[in-house]
């Protein structure tokens, strides 16, 4: 039975398979080209066996100083890690037939959705539970960070801001919240979704409003020539490999700079597709992150 099936809504909570997801990233906003650099999943039933998965990910771009100060993941660990596209089938299997859980789930799902778009995959059709939303609705606390909620529920975190440790803490927070809500009558997945105020959805984006050359480049992996007005360098011309478009920005591998770059759509003065699609220069695969 698929996790998106309506039959799941009537399942008792102890029979539901949950998959808690936590990601560490190169920055705060996937629409600006930031990527996942570590992912962890805790999967199981609340009263049964639990399995864990953790993987460093080569983000193919530098880590912002602010993000590095939070998760403290060294560059050399990421240089040798697999790219997201290499582990994506494994991650999809870990999420398959499970209800996805996160603390501030929209953050983690936003980064996963951006990776799915780069792979041209649809997001998995699953239900989502956000422990942050549940905590805000049912607990009275001065703050609702994962650490604050965990302390209020007597859940320990061994190493905050690392993916597996945060995912394990979120798992225990989920179990505690389910117990508290069970006292108030929440017994099924439908009850838990109502307790958080309704269903949550994966972030989605459509490319239908974009210029046709950009749509073609995104959908078919074509290279694109840009005349771009940079606020720092003035007028430039370059070939890029488009990866994604979000919130008014084009995220692309720039052949001029040899690295991933972000371009404001309203600063692109002209664009055209490569006439010879058989001679595309695909983005290089980083053995080392640019600094």
C-alpha positions in Angstrom: 0.0 0.0 0.0 1.5 3.3 -1.1 2.2 5.9 1.6 0.0 8.4 -0.3 -2.9 6.1 -0.3 -6.0 7.3 1.5 -6.1 4.0 3.3 -3.0 5.1 5.2 -5.1 7.8 6.9 -7.0 5.2 8.9 -4.0 3.3 10.1 -3.3 3.3 13.8 -0.2 5.4 14.4 1.8 2.4 15.8 1.3 0.7 12.4 2.6 3.7 10.3 6.1 3.6 8.9 7.8 7.0 9.4 11.0 8.3 7.8 12.5 11.3 9.7 14.7 13.3 7.3 17.4 15.9 8.3 19.8 17.6 5.9 22.8 19.8 6.4 23.4 22.3 3.6 25.8 24.8 2.0 23.5 27.6 2.9 19.9 28.5 3.7 18.1 28.8 0.4 18.0 26.2 -2.4 16.5 28.8 -4.8 20.0 30.5 -4.6 21.8 27.3 -5.6 22.6 26.0 -2.1 22.9 22.2 -1.9 22.7 19.3 0.5 26.1 18.3 1.9 24.8 15.7 4.5 21.6 13.7 4.8 20.3 11.4 7.4 17.1 9.3 7.6 15.7 7.4 10.6 13.0 5.0 9.5 10.7 2.6 11.3 7.5 2.3 13.3 7.1 4.0 16.6 6.9 0.8 18.6 9.1 -1.4 16.3 12.5 -1.7 14.8 14.3 1.5 13.6 17.0 1.8 10.9 19.3 4.7 10.2 21.0 6.1 7.2 23.6 8.8 6.9 25.6 10.0 4.0 27.9 13.0 3.2 27.2 14.5 -0.2 29.5 16.4 -2.5 27.5 19.6 -3.0 29.5 20.6 -6.2 29.8 24.1 -4.8 31.5 25.9 -1.8 30.0 25.9 1.7 29.0 29.3 2.9 30.9 30.4 6.0 27.7 30.7 8.1 26.7 27.2 7.2 30.1 25.8 8.0 30.1 27.4 11.4 26.9 25.6 12.2 27.6 22.0 11.0 31.4 22.1 11.0 31.7 19.6 8.1 35.3 19.8 6.7 35.8 20.3 2.9 38.0 17.3 2.6 35.1 15.0 3.7 32.8 16.5 1.0 35.4 16.3 -1.8 35.4 12.5 -1.6 31.7 12.1 -1.0 29.3 10.9 -3.8 27.2 13.5 -5.6 23.5 13.6 -4.8 22.6 12.0 -8.1 24.7 9.0 -7.2 22.8 8.3 -4.0 19.3 9.6 -5.1 18.0 6.0 -5.8 19.0 4.9 -2.3 17.4 7.9 -0.7 14.2 7.3 -2.7 14.1 3.7 -1.4 14.5 4.9 2.2 11.6 7.3 1.8 9.4 4.9 -0.2 6.1 3.8 1.5 6.7 6.0 4.6 5.3 9.2 6.1 8.1 11.8 5.9 8.8 13.7 9.2 11.0 16.7 9.8 11.5 19.5 12.4 10.8 22.5 10.2 10.1 20.0 7.4 9.7 22.7 4.7 13.4 23.4 5.0 14.5 19.8 4.4 11.8 19.2 1.8 12.8 22.4 0.0 16.3 21.1 -0.5 15.1 17.6 -1.5 12.6 19.0 -3.9 15.4 21.0 -5.6 17.5 17.9 -6.0 14.5 16.0 -7.5 14.0 18.8 -10.0 17.6 18.7 -11.1 17.1 14.9 -11.7 13.8 15.6 -13.4 12.1 13.4 -10.8 8.6 14.1 -9.4 8.6 14.4 -5.6 7.4 11.2 -3.9 3.7 11.2 -3.2 3.8 10.9 0.5 2.3 12.4 3.6 4.4 14.9 5.6 4.5 15.5 9.4 6.3 18.5 10.8 7.2 18.2 14.5 7.9 22.0 14.6 4.3 22.7 13.6 3.0 20.1 16.1 5.1 21.6 18.9 3.9 25.1 18.2 0.3 24.0 18.3 0.4 21.8 21.4 3.3 23.0 23.6 3.8 26.3 25.4 7.4 27.1 25.0 9.5 30.3 24.7 11.3 28.9 21.7 10.6 26.0 19.3 14.0 25.1 17.9 14.7 21.3 17.9 16.9 21.7 20.9 14.3 23.6 22.9 11.5 21.2 22.1 13.8 18.2 22.8 14.7 19.6 26.2 11.0 20.3 27.0 10.2 16.6 26.2 13.3 15.2 28.0 14.9 14.2 24.7 18.7 14.4 24.5 20.8 15.5 21.5 24.3 14.3 21.4 25.7 16.5 18.7 23.3 19.2 17.5 23.4 20.4 13.9 24.6 17.1 12.5 22.2 15.3 10.3 21.9 11.9 12.0 21.9 13.2 15.6 19.2 15.8 14.7 17.2 13.1 12.9 17.4 10.8 15.9 16.3 13.6 18.2 13.4 14.4 15.9 12.4 10.8 16.0 12.2 10.8 19.8 10.4 14.2 19.7 7.9 12.6 17.3 7.3 9.7 19.7 6.8 12.0 22.6 4.4 14.2 20.7 2.4 11.2 19.5 2.1 10.0 23.1 0.9 13.4 24.3 -1.6 13.7 21.4 -2.7 10.1 22.0 -3.9 11.1 25.5 -6.0 13.7 23.7 -7.5 11.1 21.4 -5.2 11.1 18.3 -5.0 7.5 17.2 -4.6 7.4 13.4 -2.5 9.2 10.8 -5.5 11.3 9.9 -5.7 12.4 13.5 -2.0 13.4 13.5 -2.4 15.4 10.3 -5.4 17.2 11.8 -3.4 17.9 14.9 -0.8 19.8 12.8 -3.5 21.8 11.2 -3.8 19.9 7.9 -1.6 18.3 5.3 1.8 19.6 4.2 2.9 19.5 0.6 6.2 19.3 -1.2 7.4 22.6 -2.7 6.7 22.6 -6.4 7.7 24.8 -9.3 6.6 25.1 -12.9 8.7 26.2 -15.8 5.8 26.9 -18.1 6.1 30.7 -17.7 9.8 30.7 -18.7 11.1 31.7 -22.1 11.0 28.8 -24.5 14.8 28.5 -24.9 15.2 28.2 -21.1 12.4 25.7 -20.9 14.0 23.6 -23.6 17.4 23.8 -21.9 16.0 22.7 -18.6 13.9 19.9 -19.9 16.4 18.4 -22.3 19.7 19.2 -20.7 20.7 21.6 -23.5 23.4 24.2 -23.1 22.4 27.9 -23.2 24.2 31.0 -24.3 23.5 34.1 -22.1 24.2 37.8 -22.5 24.0 38.8 -18.8 24.2 42.1 -17.0 26.1 41.5 -13.8 26.0 44.1 -11.1 29.7 43.6 -10.5 31.2 42.8 -13.9 28.9 44.6 -16.3 27.8 43.0 -19.5 29.1 39.5 -20.0 28.5 36.6 -22.4 28.8 33.0 -21.4 27.6 29.4 -22.0 25.8 27.8 -19.1 24.2 24.4 -18.3 20.8 25.2 -16.6 20.1 23.1 -13.6 17.0 24.8 -12.0 14.9 27.9 -11.8 13.4 29.1 -8.5 12.2 32.4 -7.1 13.4 34.4 -10.1 16.9 32.9 -10.3 18.5 30.6 -12.8 20.9 28.1 -11.2 23.4 26.8 -13.7 26.8 25.5 -14.3 28.8 28.4 -15.8 31.4 27.3 -18.3 33.0 30.8 -18.1 33.7 30.5 -14.4 34.0 26.7 -14.2 31.6 26.5 -11.3 27.9 26.6 -10.4 26.5 30.2 -10.5 23.2 31.9 -9.9 21.7 34.4 -12.3 18.8 36.8 -11.8 16.3 36.2 -14.6 15.6 39.9 -15.0 19.3 40.5 -15.7 19.4 38.1 -18.6 19.3 40.3 -21.7 19.5 37.6 -24.3 19.6 33.8 -24.5 19.8 31.1 -27.2 20.2 27.4 -27.3 23.3 25.6 -28.4 22.8 24.8 -32.1 24.6 21.5 -31.8 23.1 19.5 -29.0 25.4 16.6 -29.7 28.5 18.6 -28.6 27.3 19.7 -25.2 29.9 20.3 -22.5 28.3 18.8 -19.4 29.3 20.3 -16.1 32.5 18.9 -14.7 32.4 16.7 -11.7 34.2 18.2 -8.8 37.0 16.3 -7.2 37.6 19.4 -5.1 35.3 22.3 -4.2 36.1 25.7 -5.4 37.1 28.3 -2.8 
